[in-house]
Amino acid sequence: MAGIIKVNQYQDFNGNTLFTSDGSGNLTTQKINHPAFRARKTSNQNAATGTNVKITFDTEDYDTNNAFTDSKFTVPAGFAGKYFFVFFARIRNAADITSQEWAFYKNGSKEDRLSTQHNYTSGDSQYQAYGFSTTLDLSASDYIEVYVNHNASGALEVNGGTGITIFQGYRIGS
């Protein structure tokens, strides 16, 4: 014998809506993977040598909770949990660069487990691309930024343009 239950809204024991149905089989779920953001550069940025330089982002493609400002993502109140972050950059470097380090900074400090080190020798004006990702367990008000440090005698050019240098992330769970 089969049973049928007909409802338009499912809630947990605290009255929070888990999902609803419009009566035609279309479900609206709770806002999973929120907060979420994607920011990018639209213009080039020169990063000075031998110092930690914060990468700036001047365009937001989306920011579900208004949590991305001043080139950093800050966990909003009520949204502590595990987050996934991705960073991609295209650069043009000086001829004498042999080392560069890109890093996620948490609350203003670099954590070694959140960085990626690259060592190489290349020619002048050569374009290269870098990307890395991580998952972090964050509390409300924790913030994440992206920095670079390199050893070229001149500035490192971090390229802007649609989809060339981006920083994005989203909450994956509590």
Residue pairs with C-beta under 8 A, 6 or more apart in sequence:
7 21
8 20
8 21
8 22
8 23
9 17
9 19
9 20
9 21
10 17
10 18
10 19
10 20
11 17
11 18
12 18
16 30
17 30
18 29
18 30
19 27
19 28
19 29
19 30
20 27
20 28
21 27
21 28
22 28
31 64
33 170
33 171
33 172
34 64
34 65
34 79
34 170
34 171
35 63
35 64
35 65
35 67
35 73
35 75
35 76
35 79
35 170
35 171
36 62
36 63
36 64
36 65
36 168
36 169
36 170
36 171
37 60
37 62
37 63
37 64
37 67
37 68
37 73
37 168
37 169
37 170
38 60
38 61
38 62
38 63
38 166
38 167
38 168
39 57
39 59
39 60
39 61
39 63
39 68
39 71
39 166
39 167
39 168
40 57
40 59
40 61
40 160
40 162
40 163
40 164
40 165
40 166
40 167
41 55
41 56
41 57
41 58
41 59
41 158
41 159
41 160
41 161
41 164
41 165
41 166
42 58
42 59
42 160
42 161
42 162
43 58
43 160
44 157
44 158
44 159
44 160
45 55
45 56
45 157
45 158
45 160
46 155
46 156
46 157
46 158
47 53
47 55
47 148
47 150
47 155
47 156
47 157
47 158
48 155
49 150
49 151
49 152
49 153
49 154
49 155
49 156
50 149
50 150
50 151
51 149
52 110
52 147
52 148
52 149
53 147
53 148
53 149
54 71
54 105
54 145
54 146
54 147
55 71
55 89
55 145
55 146
55 147
55 148
55 158
55 165
55 167
56 71
57 68
57 71
57 165
57 166
57 167
58 160
60 68
65 76
65 79
66 76
67 73
67 74
67 75
67 76
67 79
68 74
71 145
71 146
71 167
72 143
72 144
72 145
73 85
73 143
73 144
73 145
73 167
73 169
74 141
74 142
74 143
75 83
75 138
75 139
75 140
75 141
75 142
75 143
76 140
77 140
77 141
78 140
79 140
79 171
80 138
80 139
80 140
80 174
81 137
81 138
81 171
81 172
81 173
81 174
82 135
82 136
82 137
82 138
82 171
82 172
82 173
82 174
83 135
83 136
83 137
83 138
83 144
83 169
83 170
83 171
83 172
84 133
84 134
84 135
84 169
84 170
84 172
85 104
85 133
85 134
85 135
85 136
85 144
85 167
85 168
85 169
86 131
86 132
86 133
86 166
86 167
86 168
86 169
87 102
87 104
87 131
87 132
87 133
87 146
87 166
87 167
88 129
88 130
88 131
88 164
88 165
88 166
89 102
89 129
89 130
89 131
89 148
89 158
89 159
89 164
89 165
90 127
90 128
90 129
90 158
90 159
90 164
90 165
91 100
91 127
91 128
91 129
91 130
91 156
91 157
91 158
91 159
92 125
92 126
92 127
92 128
92 156
92 157
92 159
93 100
93 122
93 126
93 128
93 150
93 152
93 156
93 157
94 124
94 152
94 153
94 154
94 155
94 156
95 122
95 123
95 124
96 152
96 153
97 120
97 121
97 122
97 150
97 151
97 152
97 156
98 119
98 120
98 121
98 151
99 117
99 118
99 119
99 150
99 151
100 117
100 118
100 148
100 149
100 150
100 151
100 156
101 115
101 116
101 117
101 118
101 148
101 149
101 150
102 115
102 116
102 118
102 130
102 132
102 146
102 147
102 148
103 110
103 111
103 114
103 115
103 116
103 146
103 147
103 148
103 149
104 110
104 111
104 114
104 115
104 134
104 136
104 144
104 145
104 146
105 111
105 114
105 144
105 145
105 146
105 147
106 114
106 136
106 138
106 142
106 143
106 144
107 142
107 143
108 143
108 145
110 147
113 134
114 134
114 136
116 130
116 132
118 130
122 128
127 159
135 172
136 144
138 144
144 169
146 167
148 156
148 158
150 156
158 165
159 165
